[in-house]
Every structure is written in structure tokens, then in C-alpha cells.
Amino acid sequence: MPTIAPPTPASKSGIKIADLWLRQILSLLYQRRSLTRIEIIESTGLNSASVSHTLRYLLGKGVLYKAGDCNAGNGRRRETFALNAEAGYFVALDLEGDRLRFALTNFLGDIRCRWE
């Protein structure tokens, strides 16, 4: 997973702090499919600046998109973010048994093609 520039200090395990932010936010969006910035902040415990920085980075890379707005009830609209299913693809290979099977999935794991 790419890191956010400028470089950030490494944690004790050698993983950069910004990488941890990316992992937390991507994992949360993968589980829930779409969230507002406030929901991300509340669920991850990250501060608003860290979340905003990470969302800007992911939007810029095309990994996320703004899925719309929702009414916050106080007159203010909140942006909803979701993962871009077409941001990347994965090839799965099954070598079990006497035959090979391949599958192509999008970023969310939806199977796009299958060969047996």
C-alpha cells in the first residue's frame, strides 16, 4: 500500500503511521461499503485532520469516490464516501485437484470473469 507524502515517522514495528490510517479506513469502508467523514472519525478514533488527509489521498488515487450527501439534521450536509469497485483488480488462481481455475475480481471482490 503506498504511503502518504511527506514521510511520516515509523512506529516500533517499522510501519508508517499514515499506512495504519490507510489500513484502518480502507478496512472500515470495505466492511460498511459507505460512510461519512464523521462516521469514519468515530469508528477509527483518528482525529479529523488525519481522516481528511487520508480521504484526500484516497480520492486523488481513485480508490474512493464521493457517493453523495446526506442531511445531518442540523442543516449541514455530510459527504458520503465509498470504495471505487473499479480502482483495481485481482487474479485468483485455484490449483487444487486436476484442473486449474482462474477468476478476475474487482477491488471489492466481485467476480468479473471466471475460467475453468
Residue frames as qw, qx, qy, qz and C-alpha x, y, z in Angstrom:
[[0.000, 0.891, 0.455, 0.000, 0.00, 0.00, 0.00],
 [0.411, 0.528, -0.050, 0.741, 1.52, 3.39, -0.94],
 [0.380, -0.487, -0.453, 0.643, 2.34, 5.89, 1.79],
 [0.088, 0.948, 0.295, 0.085, 1.18, 9.47, 2.06],
 [0.529, 0.255, -0.113, 0.802, 3.78, 12.17, 1.39],
 [0.229, 0.710, -0.626, 0.229, 5.51, 13.76, 3.22],
 [0.613, 0.032, -0.770, 0.177, 7.13, 10.83, 5.02],
 [0.602, -0.658, 0.045, -0.450, 5.83, 10.16, 8.50],
 [0.179, -0.551, 0.771, -0.265, 7.65, 8.66, 11.44],
 [0.624, 0.023, -0.761, -0.175, 7.71, 4.88, 11.63],
 [0.755, -0.530, 0.093, -0.373, 6.13, 3.06, 14.52],
 [0.490, -0.545, 0.679, -0.046, 8.04, 0.48, 16.55],
 [0.812, 0.158, 0.560, 0.033, 7.09, -2.23, 14.04],
 [0.331, -0.196, 0.544, 0.746, 8.51, -0.19, 11.14],
 [0.184, 0.625, 0.687, 0.322, 5.08, 0.57, 9.66],
 [0.086, 0.174, 0.003, 0.981, 4.48, 4.23, 8.93],
 [0.190, 0.338, 0.604, -0.697, 1.67, 5.89, 10.85],
 [0.457, 0.362, -0.189, -0.790, -0.02, 7.04, 7.61],
 [0.374, 0.102, -0.874, -0.294, -0.08, 3.40, 6.44],
 [0.036, -0.247, -0.877, 0.411, -2.01, 2.49, 9.59],
 [0.338, 0.405, 0.218, -0.821, -4.53, 5.26, 8.84],
 [0.452, 0.283, -0.573, -0.622, -4.97, 3.91, 5.31],
 [0.274, -0.024, -0.962, -0.009, -5.46, 0.36, 6.55],
 [0.107, 0.313, 0.711, -0.620, -7.98, 1.40, 9.20],
 [0.407, 0.436, 0.048, -0.802, -10.07, 3.50, 6.84],
 [0.440, 0.257, -0.700, -0.501, -9.93, 1.04, 3.93],
 [0.156, -0.091, -0.970, 0.163, -10.87, -1.86, 6.20],
 [0.218, 0.384, 0.560, -0.701, -13.79, 0.08, 7.64],
 [0.463, 0.428, -0.198, -0.750, -15.06, 1.11, 4.19],
 [0.329, 0.159, -0.883, -0.294, -14.69, -2.44, 2.92],
 [0.031, -0.225, -0.911, 0.344, -16.85, -3.69, 5.81],
 [0.193, 0.566, 0.529, -0.602, -19.54, -1.00, 5.67],
 [0.474, 0.498, 0.584, 0.431, -19.36, -0.01, 1.95],
 [0.151, 0.657, 0.140, 0.725, -20.10, 3.71, 2.51],
 [0.486, -0.572, -0.444, 0.490, -19.52, 6.12, 5.39],
 [0.064, 0.966, 0.051, 0.245, -19.46, 9.82, 6.19],
 [0.373, 0.556, -0.470, 0.575, -16.31, 11.55, 7.42],
 [0.454, -0.523, 0.377, -0.615, -17.83, 11.79, 10.93],
 [0.969, -0.129, 0.032, -0.210, -18.62, 8.05, 10.98],
 [0.789, 0.367, -0.348, 0.349, -15.01, 7.30, 9.97],
 [0.050, 0.594, -0.462, 0.657, -13.66, 9.56, 12.72],
 [0.678, -0.407, 0.295, -0.536, -15.94, 8.00, 15.35],
 [0.993, 0.024, -0.056, -0.103, -15.24, 4.41, 14.25],
 [0.770, 0.363, -0.313, 0.421, -11.45, 4.71, 13.95],
 [0.582, -0.720, -0.153, 0.346, -10.71, 7.15, 16.75],
 [0.550, 0.157, 0.162, 0.804, -8.47, 9.14, 14.39],
 [0.019, -0.591, -0.217, 0.776, -8.54, 12.93, 14.54],
 [0.532, 0.748, 0.321, -0.233, -10.34, 14.89, 11.84],
 [0.148, 0.819, -0.440, -0.339, -7.11, 16.15, 10.23],
 [0.300, -0.299, 0.888, 0.181, -5.75, 12.60, 9.83],
 [0.528, 0.426, 0.730, -0.085, -9.03, 11.37, 8.34],
 [0.397, 0.856, 0.072, -0.323, -9.28, 14.36, 5.98],
 [0.022, -0.693, 0.641, 0.330, -5.68, 13.88, 4.83],
 [0.371, -0.074, 0.918, 0.117, -6.23, 10.17, 4.21],
 [0.517, 0.606, 0.573, -0.193, -9.55, 10.69, 2.40],
 [0.281, 0.856, -0.196, -0.386, -7.97, 13.34, 0.16],
 [0.142, -0.493, 0.811, 0.281, -5.16, 10.93, -0.71],
 [0.423, 0.176, 0.889, 0.015, -7.56, 8.04, -1.47],
 [0.464, 0.762, 0.329, -0.311, -9.84, 10.30, -3.54],
 [0.145, 0.804, -0.423, -0.392, -6.82, 11.54, -5.50],
 [0.172, -0.315, 0.908, 0.217, -5.74, 7.97, -6.25],
 [0.578, 0.051, -0.483, -0.655, -9.25, 6.99, -7.37],
 [0.218, -0.031, -0.951, 0.219, -9.68, 4.40, -4.62],
 [0.076, 0.512, 0.678, -0.522, -12.64, 6.29, -3.14],
 [0.012, 0.396, 0.426, 0.814, -15.39, 8.40, -4.60],
 [0.256, 0.066, 0.400, -0.878, -17.95, 10.75, -3.12],
 [0.009, 0.299, 0.941, 0.160, -21.11, 8.64, -3.11],
 [0.182, -0.698, -0.487, -0.492, -23.38, 11.55, -2.27],
 [0.047, -0.329, 0.398, -0.855, -24.55, 13.73, 0.57],
 [0.401, -0.515, -0.758, 0.001, -26.78, 13.03, 3.50],
 [0.234, -0.750, -0.038, -0.617, -28.59, 15.52, 5.69],
 [0.367, 0.126, -0.713, 0.584, -27.04, 15.79, 9.15],
 [0.334, -0.655, -0.674, 0.077, -30.27, 17.12, 10.64],
 [0.287, -0.685, -0.195, 0.641, -28.76, 20.46, 11.60],
 [0.388, 0.879, 0.048, -0.273, -28.98, 21.87, 8.07],
 [0.042, -0.705, 0.647, 0.286, -25.47, 20.80, 7.22],
 [0.926, 0.291, -0.140, -0.194, -24.91, 18.15, 4.56],
 [0.540, -0.544, 0.628, 0.133, -22.37, 15.39, 5.11],
 [0.521, 0.515, -0.591, -0.336, -20.46, 13.81, 2.25],
 [0.911, -0.142, 0.365, -0.130, -20.66, 10.05, 1.98],
 [0.150, 0.646, -0.708, -0.244, -17.60, 8.15, 0.74],
 [0.949, 0.050, 0.267, -0.162, -17.46, 4.68, -0.82],
 [0.495, -0.359, 0.666, 0.427, -14.81, 2.41, -2.31],
 [0.528, 0.564, -0.334, -0.540, -14.43, 2.51, -6.09],
 [0.905, 0.005, 0.418, -0.081, -15.02, -1.08, -7.20],
 [0.796, 0.567, 0.058, 0.204, -13.06, -0.47, -10.40],
 [0.154, -0.921, 0.358, 0.010, -9.99, 1.00, -8.64],
 [0.041, -0.533, 0.842, 0.072, -8.15, -2.29, -9.02],
 [0.902, 0.092, -0.248, -0.342, -8.47, -5.92, -9.98],
 [0.431, -0.488, 0.751, -0.108, -7.21, -9.18, -8.54],
 [0.690, 0.248, -0.614, -0.293, -6.50, -12.51, -10.19],
 [0.687, -0.355, 0.545, -0.325, -7.36, -15.60, -8.16],
 [0.531, 0.376, -0.734, -0.197, -5.86, -18.97, -9.04],
 [0.815, -0.280, 0.373, -0.344, -7.08, -22.33, -7.74],
 [0.318, 0.514, -0.787, -0.126, -4.53, -25.14, -8.16],
 [0.543, -0.156, 0.733, -0.378, -6.47, -27.79, -6.26],
 [0.811, 0.297, 0.457, -0.212, -7.25, -31.06, -8.00],
 [0.671, 0.120, 0.565, 0.465, -6.59, -31.95, -11.63],
 [0.340, 0.688, 0.391, 0.508, -7.59, -28.68, -13.23],
 [0.268, -0.091, -0.163, 0.945, -6.79, -25.01, -12.97],
 [0.001, 0.823, 0.557, 0.113, -9.39, -22.37, -12.23],
 [0.296, 0.058, -0.050, 0.952, -8.90, -18.62, -12.59],
 [0.043, -0.835, -0.548, 0.016, -11.07, -15.71, -11.54],
 [0.259, 0.302, -0.007, 0.917, -10.80, -11.97, -12.02],
 [0.263, -0.739, -0.585, 0.205, -12.32, -9.85, -9.25],
 [0.117, 0.806, 0.028, 0.580, -12.69, -6.13, -8.81],
 [0.127, 0.456, -0.515, 0.715, -11.43, -4.16, -5.81],
 [0.591, -0.310, 0.301, -0.681, -14.46, -5.19, -3.74],
 [0.315, -0.179, 0.928, -0.088, -14.09, -8.90, -4.51],
 [0.732, 0.426, 0.261, -0.463, -16.96, -9.16, -7.01],
 [0.589, -0.052, 0.702, 0.397, -16.11, -11.82, -9.60],
 [0.342, 0.642, -0.178, -0.663, -15.88, -10.27, -13.07],
 [0.697, 0.409, -0.515, -0.286, -14.69, -13.29, -15.06],
 [0.701, -0.351, 0.604, -0.145, -14.16, -16.95, -14.31],
 [0.602, 0.468, -0.593, -0.260, -12.28, -19.60, -16.29],
 [0.765, -0.311, 0.534, -0.183, -12.29, -23.32, -15.59]]
